[in-house]
Amino acid sequence: MPSSNPPADFPGHRLPVQRRSRERVDRILASTRSLIEQQGSDHLKMREVARHAGIPIGSLYQYFADKGALIATLAQQYNALGRACTSAELAGVQVRADLPPALQRITDGFYKLYLEEPVMHDLWAATQTDKALQALETEDAEAHTHMLVDVLTRLYPEREPNQRQTAALLVMHLLATTVRLAITQDRPRGEALITTFKRSVLGEPLRALSEEP
């Protein structure tokens, strides 16, 4: 479960400094997660969040201006977990043979995270209907792509930058899309989708980079 402070770069919330304030924000976010899991983000109400967190509604508005700020903060926290997973796996890639297993582990890690934190799928769905939240989604996708581009630049220096960028963008987009599809299925079918993706789809953009120019 993501922890602690709301990120400072999204409008509509105030970054807490004192420990008591941080603890209150943690309680607010925990209540928000719980309510979204129960009823979905569409039905989330600020007054219900305050009641669930055991704080006055005025205190809630001191930290979060509206529902969008709450959802954005949770989304950013989960995005940070995903980027940490990607960064940790890619850090161990030294040669080309290391990359496919690392990407497979990233896929497994994302799938596990979505299963353990079902609120993530609801948060992602919420970002699709809000322009400010869409910007967070775009920023996160670009961060994952840039991490992979850095690795491909080391492994495939002979390739043009646009080829490496295209391969990285395609890999990360397909990975995220497959995981989000898999969690909408029952467990056996979801796992089958992940397995098929890792075996037959994930490596295609990388094989294209390995082909003779």
Secondary structure, DSSP 4 states (H G I P E B T S, - for coil): ---SPPPTTSTTB----SHHHHHHHHHHHHHHHHHHHHH-GGG--HHHHHHHHTS-HHHHHHHBSSHHHHHHHHHHHHHHHHHHHHHHHHHT--SGGGHHHHHHHHHHHHHHHHHH-THHHHHHHHHTT-HHHHHHHHHHHHHHHHHHHHHHHHH-TTS-HHHHHHHHHHHHHHHHHHHHHHTTS-HHHHHHHHHHIIIIITTHHHHHHHS--
